[in-house]
């Protein structure tokens, strides 16, 4: 990577001396377009937000310069003012658009549609601005910096190199991995206490600022601005360049933009219509044949030629460090009642899933929730971890009313939830996933990857018991089903919750692994005063570790008692366990 | 190879990319037999099934189905050969109704009514909730629907990956009965992957234990000491 950076510096430094002026001019423009494409890659390639709207921010930056230089005049002071106005304006627009696009529960498609509307609206405003914005012909002939074209080449080139290097460092840092985690599984992020909406809005604001700065520089060099630079056609072109170059690679989109834009400026004169057709066809071919883009394809071929395998290039795994857990850190109050469930109800349309559920759990209790399939156990867990889930009733976690708060706020009260089906980040490694789970406790670095990884003792035990400590650099998608379950459990424990909701945490694990995890849970409840709510079908396991059992049947709480009372009860045998679970003692 | 074997694996190797997960596995499942493959996590059980079904490329070895070499056949061709495969993760069409999910297990709609009736004797909730969206069923109900769908097609060979996970004990018990009676009435061969040793031993005729991609133990369920041998292999 260093070699590539140095090469880029040499090319930018020497470019004006060897390249023809027309080429230099084309490249300056391409450098600035590439900066905008880079923001599309960060949003789409890394975070999974498909956006057609980055052109709008480019246009806002460009028009800030065009309008101020045309209507007020040009001086160094005004130039600085235009930059500030352009960047700040774009950031404000991005904050508003981000708030609209990424509110709690908005679908990714919705965000993409908003991103499509934005450049259309901005371009329409520019068209209807009369002589103020120059309407369809835009603004031209305004005064700008008196700088030689070679100098602009260096400025734009340096801007792009610094930006690419900065983005490269960021996306590979621990904080950058959070973006990938959001792309892979937003729900899991929210349940790990990450405010996904806020992260996305902040990211969009930063990307808007970069786009606006590129647009501003573009207006200063070209001394012309037009609505097309803010329009959705340009916004879509950015997406195409990113896709062709290879999204999620940073370098791919930059090279893609440079190659396509420069070749366009040469060839579109000779082949005005055919060229568009060629680009369009290439796009279709790449999407169909090599959906990951050209750069990964080239890189793979180079690696094969050099005989390197992926395993050789992997970075060393971070060293796991056991830390003392502090599950009650940051809580304003933590009374004896860990969990209070008052008259909780839930319907899906006319289907009544939970009816008037009432119970209280204290710290240190390991409460098992049993009942037939479809009794509402998972739904109850969902209601405790997300304030928006229940239809009615009140839930208090550590004596905090969860009201209608989203999952990450419930996490702040101490809730940790493991889903029924293993929910992990497919393309992140085991170590990276655990670090994402740590985000709430320790803000990750924006520049580097830490060499060590702090995990609480309980998580470490689960990791070691299931052999995940030997697989820290393995991507989660390569794990077996049971290992994914164990990884998710370890992630939730890394969060250091004090009310732990576990939906079949040991499904897919062997009996021996189950028993080890059972010990960890008993210890957490006993020594760390955690309240654990456990859904399990293995009655032997339940009997072994629980301090109390609640039975749900058809959405109602039908039994609440000690392990003995419940497991031996006639009711449970009838509705749930069948003949295999005869009273204790006769158990194999 | 004679057709006296329903599924025959000879020296099968497979894995993901450079990582070899399944090494030299030999396995034969006879017609009308219930065979269970046990093993700890990450030992290659699911990988083996995916390889048989053509979802993963086979790196070496042969797979024969009733005597016919099917090595390297793609999944859609195998599906036409009366094999049903029940994978472990996300195998239902969440947005389709229970009925439509069942229908997809059939080649012809005319068998639907009879099939639903048959399934209903085992999983009573299914006939009552045919119009419900499959995604709104609980986790355990979805598992039952999967088995139901596999049974609908009246397959000659069923490959089932950890079906007992997440099911209540009485349903697991019933399931064991269903698989055995289905085998008795249709002579279907069943290859089960399981972690639940108790269930596995209650339903299967023969077993094998997979460890780091190789079979380290095999025998008949009725063998003396079979349970202890399996449990020892599954210990941490």
Interface residues (C-beta under 8 A of the other chain):
Chain A: X309 X310 X311 X348 X351 X371 X372 X373 X374 X375 X376 X377 X378 X420 X421 X465 X466 X467 X478 X479 X480 X481 X482 X483 X486 X504 X507 X508 X509 X510 X511 X512 X513 X516 X537 X539 X576 X577 X578 X579 X580 X581 X588
Chain B: X16 X17 X18 X19 X40 X41 X42 X43 X45 X46 X88 X89 X90 X125 X136 X137 X138 X139 X140 X141 X143 X144 X162 X165 X166 X167 X168 X169 X170 X171 X172 X173 X174 X195 X197 X198 X231 X234 X235 X236
